[in-house]
Amino acid sequence: MQFTSVQDFLDHVQLELDANRLVLPTLPDIALKVKNAVTDSGISAKELADMIVTDAALSTQIIRVANSSAYRGASEINNIQMAVSRLGNNTIRSLVTSLVMKQMFRPSSKLLESLFRRTWEQSVNVSAISRALCAFVPHLNSDEAMLAGLIYQIGKLPILMLVETIPEFRNSPTRMEKLLEKAHPAVGKLIMDAWDFPANLKPVASEYVNFRYDSGPKADYVDVVQVAFLQSIAGTDHPACRVDCSAVPSFTKLGFPANTEILEIEGISDEIEIARSMLS
């Protein structure tokens, strides 16, 4: 099997999906239940807590996050209902989805282990920076920004599962890397449509590499993730380092000159570490 272009590969992806030989990643059940429940504005903190408490590991993480410096109140949280009451339904929805996503970045074989691990680590880094950047765009929600950062490379997961069966990619790490970078935004769009994500998050996985993206005068989650991504790769050999940031509207919409060292801004590093600790 030979692919002469990225489009050839994307056509192959669609054929595999249509034939049910490739399955797009799905959110874990608990994330889906919480997501659906929160859309019902009448759900109580107790009802939501009763749903989350069925997953002991997730409950522990939620309580830990509720007691973290990002959310800490006057008293210590020691049960999941208190955590839900403190954080609120919308924050819980974003946090639950974020905290369970690590389960999806597990390889099916040793061959892909390092690529899955690197993709997750990159996603956590961009997620943490995205959350910190929300301090400069108060009309956006920091927890949604954190989730947006985690999903920006979600399109890589089915590609990794598929290329494992294709020798021309499996035996050529360089070709695999190039394919991952070029094809994952289009596959990410398929996943966002399948997951029925909120409209404000859906474009992130496909548009963050569109450096002419401009949805209007106010920054959105694509803008935040795009700036976070470009900052995260600064000084590396990633092809996107060649982008002229002065021509990227997202920097202006977030209020930054293109040459700003965002990670050097006072307090940003601390906020990034707080977000990283939530996802560890």
KELUMKOL-632933 format. One line per 5 residues: for each residue y, z, x of N, C-alpha, C. Coordinates in pm, 1 decimal, decimal comma. Layout:
N
Y/Z/X/Y/Z/X/Y/Z/X; ...
END
This chain:
280
-118,9/0,0/84,0/0,0/0,0/0,0/124,9/0,0/88,3; 214,0/-97,6/64,8/334,5/-108,4/145,3/456,9/-104,9/54,2; 559,3/-31,7/99,6/685,5/-26,0/25,4/794,4/-84,5/113,2; 863,6/-183,5/62,0/968,1/-248,8/140,6/1106,9/-191,2/112,7; 1116,7/-106,4/11,3/1246,1/-46,8/-21,9/1223,0/85,2/-95,4
1329,3/164,4/-104,5/1322,2/289,3/-180,7/1293,4/259,1/-327,7; 1352,6/150,4/-377,5/1329,0/114,9/-517,1/1182,0/85,3/-542,8; 1115,5/20,8/-445,9/970,7/-1,6/-458,4/897,1/130,9/-478,4; 936,5/230,4/-400,3/872,2/361,1/-410,6/903,1/425,7/-545,5; 1027,9/416,0/-590,3/1064,7/475,4/-718,9/990,3/408,0/-834,3
970,9/277,7/-821,8/890,8/206,9/-922,9/747,5/259,2/-923,0; 695,5/287,5/-802,7/560,3/343,2/-790,5/554,3/482,3/-854,4; 658,4/562,7/-832,7/665,3/696,1/-893,9/656,4/683,7/-1045,9; 733,9/590,7/-1102,2/734,0/573,9/-1247,4/596,4/530,6/-1298,2; 530,8/441,3/-1224,4/396,4/397,8/-1262,9/297,9/515,7/-1261,9
308,2/599,8/-1157,7/220,3/716,0/-1146,9/245,8/815,2/-1260,0; 372,7/830,8/-1295,8/406,1/919,7/-1407,5/351,0/865,0/-1538,6; 370,8/734,4/-1560,3/324,4/671,8/-1684,3/172,5/680,0/-1698,1; 103,4/677,4/-1583,9/-43,3/683,0/-1585,8/-96,1/826,6/-1578,7; -2,8/924,4/-1580,2/-40,0/1066,8/-1572,9/-113,6/1103,4/-1444,2
-88,2/1025,3/-1340,4/-146,9/1059,5/-1210,4/-51,2/1146,0/-1128,0; 72,8/1151,6/-1170,3/172,2/1238,0/-1106,3/239,0/1319,5/-1216,0; 244,3/1449,4/-1195,6/304,9/1538,4/-1294,5/430,9/1599,7/-1234,3; 541,0/1590,3/-1306,0/664,9/1650,5/-1257,7/651,1/1802,3/-1257,5; 719,9/1870,2/-1165,9/713,7/2017,1/-1164,1/762,3/2073,8/-1297,1
704,6/2184,1/-1338,4/749,0/2250,7/-1460,6/792,1/2393,0/-1426,6; 889,2/2442,0/-1501,1/932,7/2579,8/-1481,8/820,6/2675,4/-1521,0; 803,5/2784,6/-1448,0/704,8/2885,1/-1488,0/730,3/2934,4/-1630,5; 623,4/2976,8/-1697,1/632,1/3014,8/-1838,4/740,3/3118,4/-1866,5; 750,5/3219,5/-1780,1/846,0/3326,9/-1807,0/988,8/3273,3/-1806,5
1018,5/3178,4/-1716,2/1153,2/3120,5/-1711,8/1181,6/3040,4/-1837,9; 1081,8/2966,8/-1884,7/1098,7/2888,9/-2007,9/1120,0/2980,9/-2127,8; 1041,0/3088,7/-2135,8/1053,8/3181,8/-2248,4/1193,0/3245,5/-2251,5; 1240,2/3289,3/-2134,3/1372,2/3352,3/-2128,0/1480,7/3250,3/-2160,1; 1467,9/3129,9/-2102,4/1566,1/3023,7/-2128,7/1576,6/2995,1/-2278,2
1462,0/2980,9/-2344,9/1461,9/2951,2/-2488,0/1512,4/3069,5/-2570,4; 1475,2/3190,4/-2527,8/1515,6/3309,2/-2602,7/1666,0/3331,1/-2596,9; 1725,6/3304,8/-2482,0/1868,0/3330,5/-2464,1/1953,3/3234,1/-2547,4; 1896,6/3119,4/-2581,4/1971,3/3027,1/-2668,0/1986,6/3084,8/-2808,5; 1903,2/3184,3/-2841,1/1916,0/3255,8/-2968,5/2008,9/3374,6/-2945,6
2132,2/3358,8/-2987,6/2234,4/3460,9/-2957,3/2203,3/3595,2/-3021,3; 2106,7/3599,0/-3113,6/2076,3/3724,3/-3181,1/1975,6/3810,5/-3109,3; 1920,5/3762,3/-2996,8/1819,1/3841,0/-2926,7/1881,6/3964,8/-2863,8; 1814,4/4077,3/-2877,2/1866,7/4203,3/-2823,4/1822,9/4222,2/-2679,2; 1889,8/4316,3/-2611,2/1853,8/4348,0/-2473,0/1709,9/4399,2/-2467,1
1667,8/4475,7/-2568,3/1530,8/4528,2/-2569,9/1428,8/4414,7/-2584,2; 1457,6/4320,6/-2673,3/1364,2/4209,0/-2693,3/1350,8/4124,8/-2566,8; 1464,9/4100,1/-2501,6/1461,9/4021,7/-2378,3/1389,7/4099,3/-2268,1; 1416,3/4229,1/-2261,6/1349,2/4313,3/-2161,5/1198,7/4315,8/-2183,9; 1156,3/4323,9/-2310,0/1012,8/4325,6/-2340,8/945,0/4197,0/-2294,9
1018,4/4088,2/-2297,4/965,2/3960,2/-2252,7/950,2/3958,5/-2100,2; 1052,8/4005,8/-2029,6/1054,1/4001,5/-1883,0/955,0/4101,6/-1823,6; 939,2/4216,7/-1888,3/857,5/4323,8/-1831,2/709,9/4284,7/-1822,3; 669,9/4178,8/-1890,3/530,6/4132,5/-1879,5/500,9/4075,1/-1741,2; 605,0/4045,0/-1665,7/589,2/3996,2/-1527,8/640,0/4105,8/-1434,7
547,9/4182,8/-1379,4/586,0/4300,3/-1300,0/668,9/4264,1/-1177,3; 629,3/4157,6/-1107,6/702,2/4119,0/-986,2/844,5/4077,2/-1019,1; 861,4/3999,1/-1126,0/994,7/3955,2/-1165,6/1079,9/4072,7/-1211,2; 1018,9/4166,2/-1285,2/1092,5/4284,8/-1330,6/1147,4/4363,8/-1212,4; 1064,5/4378,3/-1110,4/1107,6/4450,7/-990,0/1225,1/4379,8/-924,0
1217,3/4247,1/-916,7/1326,4/4171,1/-855,0/1456,0/4183,6/-934,7; 1445,0/4177,3/-1067,2/1564,2/4186,6/-1152,4/1630,9/4322,4/-1136,5; 1551,6/4429,6/-1132,5/1607,8/4563,8/-1113,5/1673,6/4574,5/-976,6; 1608,9/4517,3/-874,4/1667,9/4519,4/-739,5/1801,9/4446,8/-737,9; 1808,0/4331,2/-803,2/1932,8/4254,0/-807,6/2040,1/4330,2/-885,3
2002,1/4394,0/-997,0/2098,7/4469,2/-1077,9/2160,2/4584,5/-1000,0; 2085,2/4637,5/-903,2/2135,8/4746,9/-820,1/2200,9/4697,9/-690,3; 2203,0/4567,2/-671,2/2261,5/4512,5/-547,9/2413,6/4522,9/-551,2; 2475,3/4501,2/-436,3/2620,9/4512,7/-427,6/2692,3/4409,8/-513,3; 2622,2/4303,2/-554,9/2684,7/4200,9/-638,3/2707,9/4250,3/-780,9
2625,5/4343,5/-827,8/2632,2/4385,4/-968,2/2637,9/4535,8/-987,6; 2630,2/4610,8/-879,7/2613,5/4755,6/-891,0/2723,7/4819,9/-976,0; 2682,2/4910,2/-1066,2/2776,1/4984,4/-1149,4/2781,4/5129,0/-1106,6; 2827,2/5214,0/-1198,6/2844,4/5355,5/-1164,5/2710,4/5428,3/-1152,4; 2610,5/5380,7/-1225,7/2481,2/5449,5/-1223,0/2370,9/5355,1/-1177,8
2263,7/5412,8/-1126,3/2152,2/5332,1/-1078,6/2067,4/5282,7/-1195,0; 2024,7/5157,5/-1184,9/1936,3/5097,7/-1284,6/1791,8/5129,5/-1246,7; 1713,2/5180,3/-1341,9/1574,1/5210,7/-1308,8/1473,5/5151,1/-1407,6; 1520,8/5070,7/-1502,9/1427,0/4999,3/-1589,8/1486,5/4865,5/-1630,7; 1401,4/4776,8/-1678,1/1442,5/4639,1/-1701,8/1540,0/4628,0/-1819,3
1528,1/4714,0/-1920,5/1622,4/4706,7/-2032,0/1763,7/4741,7/-1986,8; 1775,8/4842,5/-1899,9/1907,9/4876,7/-1845,2/1964,2/4759,0/-1765,2; 1875,4/4692,8/-1689,7/1919,0/4577,0/-1609,5/1970,4/4465,2/-1698,9; 1897,3/4436,5/-1806,5/1939,0/4330,4/-1898,9/2072,9/4366,0/-1963,3; 2088,7/4491,8/-2001,7/2214,0/4535,4/-2064,1/2331,4/4521,7/-1967,6
2308,2/4556,8/-1841,0/2416,9/4547,9/-1742,7/2452,4/4403,0/-1712,2; 2351,5/4319,8/-1694,5/2376,5/4184,3/-1647,1/2416,3/4088,0/-1758,4; 2364,2/4108,6/-1878,4/2393,9/4017,9/-1988,9/2295,9/3901,8/-1995,3; 2281,6/3846,7/-2113,5/2179,3/3744,0/-2136,9/2195,5/3620,3/-2049,3; 2317,2/3569,2/-2037,3/2336,5/3444,4/-1962,5/2306,8/3462,1/-1814,2
2349,7/3575,3/-1759,6/2319,3/3603,4/-1618,9/2168,5/3618,2/-1599,6; 2103,7/3687,6/-1692,3/1958,4/3703,9/-1684,5/1889,3/3568,1/-1686,3; 1934,3/3479,2/-1772,9/1872,9/3345,5/-1780,1/1879,5/3275,4/-1645,5; 1997,5/3273,4/-1583,8/2013,2/3206,2/-1454,5/1933,2/3275,8/-1345,5; 1936,4/3409,1/-1345,3/1866,0/3483,6/-1241,5/1714,7/3466,9/-1251,7
1661,9/3473,7/-1373,5/1517,1/3459,1/-1390,3/1472,1/3323,0/-1339,1; 1544,3/3218,0/-1377,9/1507,9/3084,2/-1331,4/1516,9/3076,0/-1180,1; 1622,5/3131,5/-1123,2/1639,3/3127,7/-977,6/1528,2/3203,3/-906,4; 1494,9/3321,4/-955,9/1398,7/3406,6/-887,3/1255,6/3353,3/-894,6; 1223,5/3277,3/-1000,9/1085,9/3226,9/-1011,2/1069,7/3089,2/-946,1
1179,6/3027,1/-906,6/1167,8/2891,6/-852,6/1092,2/2885,7/-720,7; 1091,9/2994,6/-646,0/1020,7/2995,7/-518,3/874,1/2960,6/-537,4; 819,4/2994,3/-654,6/678,7/2963,4/-683,1/651,0/2813,4/-677,6; 754,2/2734,4/-703,3/736,2/2589,7/-709,8/735,0/2524,9/-572,3; 784,1/2594,9/-472,8/793,3/2538,3/-338,9/672,2/2578,4/-254,5
554,0/2571,3/-315,5/430,4/2604,3/-245,7/348,1/2477,4/-229,4; 312,8/2442,5/-107,1/240,9/2317,0/-82,6/96,8/2323,4/-128,4; 42,0/2206,0/-154,8/-98,7/2198,3/-193,7/-189,9/2187,5/-71,4; -130,1/2166,8/47,2/-211,3/2155,2/168,8/-130,8/2199,3/289,9; -199,3/2226,5/398,9/-134,9/2267,1/524,0/-44,2/2156,6/578,1
-80,5/2030,2/549,8/-6,4/1916,1/601,7/142,0/1923,4/566,2; 171,7/1969,4/445,3/309,5/1968,3/396,4/377,0/2105,4/401,0; 307,4/2203,3/455,0/358,9/2340,3/450,3/498,1/2352,9/511,2; 518,8/2294,4/629,6/649,1/2308,9/696,4/760,3/2239,2/618,5; 729,4/2125,2/555,2/831,5/2054,3/477,7/869,7/2132,2/351,7
771,5/2189,3/285,0/801,7/2271,5/167,9/886,0/2392,5/207,8; 846,9/2457,8/316,8/919,3/2576,8/361,0/1063,0/2542,2/399,0; 1079,6/2430,7/472,0/1214,6/2390,5/512,8/1300,4/2354,3/391,4; 1241,0/2285,7/293,5/1315,5/2248,3/173,3/1361,2/2371,4/96,9; 1273,3/2471,9/87,0/1310,8/2596,6/19,3/1421,7/2667,6/95,6
1410,2/2677,0/226,4/1511,8/2745,7/306,2/1647,4/2676,0/294,7; 1646,9/2543,0/295,1/1771,6/2468,1/277,6/1830,9/2495,2/140,0; 1744,7/2500,9/39,4/1791,2/2523,7/-97,0/1851,6/2663,1/-111,4; 1788,7/2762,5/-50,1/1843,3/2898,9/-54,1/1979,4/2903,7/14,0; 1993,1/2834,3/126,4/2119,3/2833,1/199,0/2231,2/2771,7/114,5
2205,4/2654,7/55,5/2306,1/2588,6/-27,3/2333,8/2671,4/-152,9; 2229,9/2732,7/-207,0/2246,1/2818,6/-324,6/2338,7/2936,8/-294,6; 2316,8/2999,9/-180,5/2398,5/3116,3/-142,5/2544,3/3076,6/-119,4; 2566,3/2964,3/-53,6/2702,9/2917,6/-30,2/2768,7/2880,9/-162,9; 2692,9/2816,7/-251,1/2746,8/2777,2/-382,7/2792,3/2899,8/-460,8
2711,0/3004,9/-458,1/2749,8/3126,8/-530,5/2878,5/3185,6/-472,9; 2888,4/3186,9/-341,0/3007,4/3242,7/-276,3/3132,6/3159,8/-307,3; 3116,8/3028,0/-317,1/3231,8/2940,3/-342,9/3293,7/2963,1/-480,3; 3215,9/3021,5/-571,0/3268,3/3043,9/-705,9/3386,2/3141,5/-707,5; 3405,8/3214,2/-599,4/3523,3/3300,7/-590,0/3652,4/3218,8/-595,8
3642,8/3089,8/-560,5/3761,0/3003,1/-558,0/3772,1/2915,4/-682,8; 3672,2/2921,6/-769,0/3674,8/2844,0/-894,1/3631,7/2936,6/-1008,0; 3721,0/3027,0/-1050,6/3683,5/3132,7/-1145,2/3638,7/3082,8/-1282,3; 3664,2/2954,5/-1313,5/3617,0/2903,9/-1443,1/3466,9/2872,3/-1440,5; 3405,6/2879,3/-1321,9/3261,7/2857,7/-1310,3/3190,4/2991,1/-1292,2
3063,4/2994,5/-1330,0/2983,1/3116,7/-1323,5/2904,6/3120,8/-1192,6; 2915,1/3229,8/-1120,4/2852,3/3237,6/-988,2/2699,7/3230,7/-994,4; 2641,4/3285,7/-1100,5/2495,1/3282,0/-1112,0/2445,4/3141,0/-1144,6; 2521,9/3068,4/-1225,7/2486,0/2929,2/-1253,2/2502,4/2844,7/-1126,9; 2604,3/2876,9/-1047,4/2624,2/2804,4/-920,9/2507,7/2830,1/-826,1
2458,4/2953,8/-825,1/2343,6/2986,9/-741,0/2221,7/2905,1/-784,9; 2199,8/2896,3/-916,1/2088,8/2816,4/-968,0/2108,2/2668,3/-935,6; 2231,8/2620,7/-948,0/2260,7/2479,6/-916,2/2223,7/2448,1/-771,7; 2252,7/2542,4/-681,5/2218,0/2521,6/-541,1/2067,9/2516,7/-517,6; 1992,2/2590,7/-597,1/1846,7/2590,7/-580,5/1782,2/2460,9/-629,3
1844,7/2395,0/-726,2/1781,9/2274,9/-783,0/1827,9/2145,6/-716,4; 1919,3/2153,5/-619,8/1979,0/2029,3/-570,8/1877,2/1937,3/-502,7; 1770,3/1992,9/-447,7/1667,7/1911,0/-383,1/1536,8/1908,5/-461,8; 1539,9/1943,4/-588,0/1416,2/1956,7/-664,7/1337,9/1825,6/-668,9; 1406,5/1713,1/-654,9/1339,4/1583,5/-655,9/1244,5/1562,5/-539,6
1255,7/1644,5/-435,2/1166,9/1629,0/-320,0/1023,6/1675,9/-349,6; 1007,9/1765,3/-445,5/875,5/1824,2/-467,3/771,2/1721,7/-511,5; 795,4/1643,6/-617,3/692,3/1544,6/-653,9/674,5/1435,8/-548,7; 781,6/1405,3/-474,7/768,2/1305,4/-367,6/671,7/1357,2/-261,3; 686,4/1482,8/-223,8/596,9/1541,1/-123,5/452,2/1541,2/-171,5
434,2/1569,6/-300,0/297,0/1569,9/-354,0/237,4/1429,3/-353,6; 322,6/1330,5/-375,2/274,2/1193,2/-384,8/248,8/1131,6/-247,2; 341,7/1152,8/-152,3/328,1/1086,0/-22,7/208,6/1139,0/57,2; 159,5/1255,9/19,4/42,1/1310,1/87,0/-78,0/1215,7/73,0; -77,4/1134,3/-33,9/-188,9/1043,2/-59,1/-161,3/901,3/-8,2
-44,1/880,4/55,6/-6,5/746,2/100,9/0,6/746,6/253,9; -95,7/684,6/321,1/-104,1/692,7/467,8/22,7/649,1/540,6; 93,8/547,0/491,2/210,6/499,1/565,6/320,2/605,3/575,6; 319,3/700,5/484,9/415,1/811,1/492,9/350,2/935,2/553,5; 226,6/961,7/512,6/157,2/1081,5/562,1/145,5/1080,0/713,9
126,5/960,8/771,2/107,0/948,6/915,3/234,8/919,6/992,1; 346,4/917,5/921,3/474,2/889,3/987,5/580,1/987,1/937,8; 594,9/1101,2/1004,8/694,0/1200,4/962,0/835,2/1144,2/951,4; 871,2/1050,3/1039,5/1005,6/993,1/1035,7/1028,0/914,7/906,8; 929,4/831,4/870,3/940,4/755,3/745,3/942,8/849,5/624,9
862,8/955,1/631,4/859,8/1050,0/521,1/995,2/1116,9/502,4; 1056,6/1158,0/613,3/1187,7/1222,5/607,3/1292,2/1128,6/546,7; 1291,2/1003,3/591,0/1388,4/906,1/538,6/1367,3/882,9/389,3; 1240,5/872,7/349,6/1210,6/852,6/208,5/1257,1/972,5/126,2; 1228,9/1092,2/174,0/1271,0/1212,4/102,3/1421,2/1212,7/77,7
1499,0/1181,5/181,9/1644,3/1185,5/169,2/1696,3/1078,9/73,7; 1636,5/960,6/77,5/1689,4/850,1/-3,5/1640,6/852,9/-148,1; 1518,6/900,8/-170,7/1458,8/889,2/-303,8/1474,8/1013,6/-390,7; 1498,6/1130,8/-329,8/1491,5/1253,1/-411,2/1599,8/1266,0/-517,8; 1721,3/1210,6/-501,5/1817,5/1224,6/-611,4/1770,9/1157,3/-741,0
1712,1/1038,3/-728,8/1664,8/968,3/-849,1/1550,1/1043,8/-915,7; 1460,4/1098,2/-834,5/1349,2/1175,7/-890,3/1401,8/1308,2/-947,5; 1503,0/1364,9/-883,2/1565,1/1486,9/-934,6/1620,9/1468,1/-1074,6; 1677,6/1351,3/-1100,8/1729,9/1322,7/-1235,1/1617,4/1323,6/-1338,3; 1502,0/1267,1/-1302,0/1387,6/1268,4/-1393,5/1347,7/1412,3/-1428,2
1348,5/1499,5/-1327,2/1308,2/1638,8/-1349,7/1410,4/1711,1/-1437,4; 1538,8/1690,7/-1410,5/1642,0/1756,3/-1490,5/1634,0/1714,0/-1636,1; 1603,5/1587,0/-1659,8/1586,8/1539,9/-1798,1/1463,9/1604,4/-1862,2; 1355,3/1614,0/-1785,0/1231,4/1672,3/-1837,7/1247,8/1821,1/-1867,6; 1326,5/1891,3/-1784,7/1346,0/2034,5/-1803,8/1448,6/2067,2/-1911,7
1523,5/1966,9/-1955,4/1627,0/1989,8/-2056,3/1724,4/2099,3/-2011,4; 1771,4/2085,6/-1887,9/1868,2/2181,1/-1833,9/2002,8/2167,4/-1905,3; 2086,8/2271,0/-1901,1/2220,2/2260,1/-1960,6/2296,7/2141,0/-1902,8; 2380,5/2080,9/-1984,8/2452,8/1959,7/-1944,4/2536,8/1981,1/-1819,2; 2587,4/2103,7/-1798,8/2674,1/2126,8/-1682,4/2596,0/2135,5/-1550,7
2462,1/2154,8/-1559,9/2379,4/2161,6/-1438,8/2299,0/2033,7/-1414,7; 2273,4/1959,2/-1520,3/2186,4/1842,1/-1510,3/2224,8/1744,1/-1399,8; 2354,4/1711,1/-1382,0/2387,8/1607,8/-1283,3/2371,1/1650,2/-1138,0; 2356,9/1779,5/-1111,3/2358,8/1829,1/-973,2/2254,9/1760,0/-886,1; 2130,8/1751,9/-934,0/2020,6/1701,9/-850,9/2034,4/1554,7/-815,1
2108,4/1478,1/-894,9/2122,6/1334,9/-866,4/2259,3/1296,8/-811,8; 2362,4/1376,2/-843,2/2499,1/1337,1/-807,7/2555,3/1406,0/-684,0; 2485,5/1506,4/-631,7/2547,2/1580,5/-520,0/2565,2/1493,3/-395,9; 2490,3/1382,6/-386,2/2505,4/1291,2/-272,7/2598,8/1174,3/-304,0; 2658,3/1175,3/-420,5/2759,1/1074,1/-455,8/2894,5/1128,4/-411,6
2937,5/1090,1/-294,5/3056,5/1152,1/-236,1/3187,1/1096,4/-291,5; 3176,9/1008,4/-390,8/3294,4/965,7/-467,3/3293,3/1028,8/-606,4; 3199,4/1118,2/-629,2/3185,8/1182,6/-759,9/3315,7/1251,8/-800,2; 3358,1/1227,4/-923,7/3478,7/1292,6/-975,0/3469,6/1295,6/-1126,9; 3436,3/1411,7/-1182,2/3416,5/1423,9/-1326,6/3543,2/1461,7/-1400,6
3653,4/1483,2/-1327,9/3776,8/1522,9/-1394,0/3857,5/1616,7/-1306,2; 3967,9/1668,3/-1358,6/4058,2/1750,6/-1275,1/4001,1/1885,2/-1232,4; 3907,6/1940,5/-1309,1/3851,9/2071,4/-1275,8/3718,7/2056,4/-1202,3; 3698,0/2143,0/-1104,9/3570,9/2141,5/-1030,7/3456,0/2179,7/-1123,6; 3340,6/2116,0/-1102,7/3220,3/2153,2/-1176,1/3111,2/2190,8/-1076,2
2988,4/2210,3/-1124,8/2882,1/2258,1/-1036,4/2837,7/2151,8/-935,3; 2854,7/2024,6/-968,0/2826,8/1920,6/-868,4/2923,1/1935,3/-751,3; 3051,8/1956,2/-781,5/3151,5/1972,8/-674,9/3117,1/2091,1/-585,4; 3079,9/2202,7/-647,2/3047,9/2323,5/-570,4/2928,0/2299,0/-479,4; 2821,6/2241,1/-534,3/2700,3/2217,3/-455,0/2727,2/2113,5/-346,2
2808,0/2013,6/-378,4/2839,0/1910,5/-279,2/2911,0/1969,9/-158,0; 3010,6/2052,6/-182,4/3082,0/2117,9/-71,7/2988,1/2212,4/2,4; 2907,1/2289,1/-71,2/2811,7/2381,5/-7,4/2713,2/2304,4/80,0; 2664,6/2192,9/29,6/2570,3/2111,1/105,7/2634,2/2058,9/234,1; 2754,5/2002,6/224,4/2820,4/1947,5/343,4/2851,1/2056,3/445,3
2885,5/2175,2/397,1/2907,6/2286,3/489,3/2777,3/2331,6/553,9; 2669,2/2326,9/478,4/2540,7/2376,4/530,4/2485,4/2287,4/641,3; 2522,0/2158,3/642,5/2467,0/2066,6/743,4/2564,7/2040,6/857,9; 2682,7/2101,7/851,0/2784,2/2078,4/955,4/2726,4/2107,9/1093,6; 2747,7/2014,8/1186,5/2700,7/2032,3/1323,2/2556,8/1992,0/1346,2
2489,0/1940,5/1241,9/2350,8/1895,0/1257,6/2349,4/1742,3/1271,6; 2228,4/1686,8/1280,4/2216,7/1541,0/1289,7/2187,1/1477,4/1154,1; 2209,4/1550,4/1045,6/2187,4/1495,4/911,5/2280,1/1375,2/889,7; 2228,8/1266,5/831,5/2311,7/1146,1/810,4/2441,2/1172,9/734,0; 2439,7/1269,8/642,1/2559,6/1298,1/562,6/2671,0/1360,5/644,9
2641,1/1402,8/767,5/2747,3/1455,9/854,7/2848,7/1347,9/890,5; 2812,3/1222,5/869,8/2904,4/1113,5/899,7/3004,9/1088,3/786,7; 2988,2/1160,4/675,4/3077,9/1143,9/561,4/3217,5/1193,6/597,2; 3318,7/1116,1/558,4/3458,1/1156,7/578,5/3496,6/1252,5/466,3; 3497,0/1381,0/496,5/3519,6/1482,1/392,7/3659,3/1472,9/330,7
3753,6/1412,9/402,9/3888,7/1398,7/347,5/3891,0/1302,6/229,1; 3785,8/1221,6/216,2/3777,0/1126,0/104,8/3684,4/1177,0/-5,9; 3636,3/1301,4/7,3/3545,4/1359,3/-92,5/3627,5/1442,4/-190,9; 3637,8/1399,8/-317,9/3722,2/1471,4/-414,2/3686,0/1618,3/-433,4; 3561,0/1653,8/-411,2/3516,4/1791,2/-437,1/3594,5/1894,4/-356,1
3628,9/1861,3/-231,7/3704,0/1956,8/-149,1/3840,6/1986,5/-210,8; 3908,8/1882,0/-253,2/4040,8/1900,0/-314,0/4030,4/1980,6/-443,4; 3928,2/1951,8/-524,1/3913,2/2020,4/-652,8/3880,5/2167,8/-635,2; 3818,1/2204,0/-523,7/3792,6/2345,1/-494,5/3910,2/2410,5/-421,5; 4009,4/2328,1/-385,8/4129,0/2381,1/-321,9/4120,0/2394,1/-171,7
4030,4/2315,8/-107,6/4012,0/2324,2/37,0/4055,2/2195,0/105,2; 4130,0/2204,1/215,2/4145,9/2086,0/301,3/4008,8/2047,6/356,7; 3989,5/1919,7/382,2/3857,7/1871,3/425,4/3810,9/1933,9/555,5; 3905,6/1975,6/641,8/3865,6/2030,1/772,0/3849,8/2182,7/769,5; 3853,2/2241,8/651,0/3838,5/2387,0/640,2/3698,5/2431,3/682,8
3693,0/2532,4/766,3/3564,3/2595,3/800,0/3540,0/2703,0/695,1; 3480,1/2662,5/583,2/3465,6/2752,4/468,8/3387,9/2878,2/505,3; 3288,1/2862,6/590,0/3206,7/2978,0/626,0/3283,0/3078,4/712,6; 3400,2/3036,5/762,6/3482,7/3126,9/844,2/3581,3/3206,4/759,0; 3595,5/3171,5/630,6/3690,2/3241,7/543,4/3644,0/3386,1/525,1
3738,0/3479,0/533,1/3705,3/3621,0/525,5/3629,8/3654,5/396,5; 3520,1/3723,4/411,7/3442,9/3768,3/296,4/3334,2/3672,1/251,8; 3346,1/3543,4/287,8/3249,2/3444,9/241,9/3110,4/3473,1/299,4; 3104,2/3503,5/428,3/2973,9/3530,4/490,8/2902,1/3646,9/424,4; 2977,3/3751,2/387,9/2916,4/3866,9/320,6/2859,4/3826,3/185,6
2935,5/3744,6/110,8/2889,0/3699,8/-20,6/2764,0/3612,8/-7,6; 2759,6/3531,9/96,7/2643,1/3446,3/118,9/2520,0/3531,3/147,7; 2536,1/3634,8/227,6/2422,7/3721,8/259,1/2373,7/3796,6/135,7; 2465,8/3834,5/47,6/2427,1/3901,7/-77,0/2338,5/3808,4/-160,2; 2381,2/3682,8/-171,8/2304,3/3586,4/-250,5/2168,9/3559,1/-185,9
2166,0/3546,7/-53,6/2038,4/3522,9/15,5/1941,2/3638,7/-10,0; 1994,2/3760,2/-8,2/1907,0/3876,4/-26,2/1845,5/3878,2/-166,6; 1917,2/3824,5/-265,6/1862,3/3818,1/-402,0/1739,6/3728,0/-407,7; 1741,1/3621,3/-326,6/1637,1/3519,9/-334,7/1525,1/3541,2/-234,7; 1534,8/3645,0/-153,6/1433,3/3668,7/-51,1/1308,5/3731,1/-109,5
END
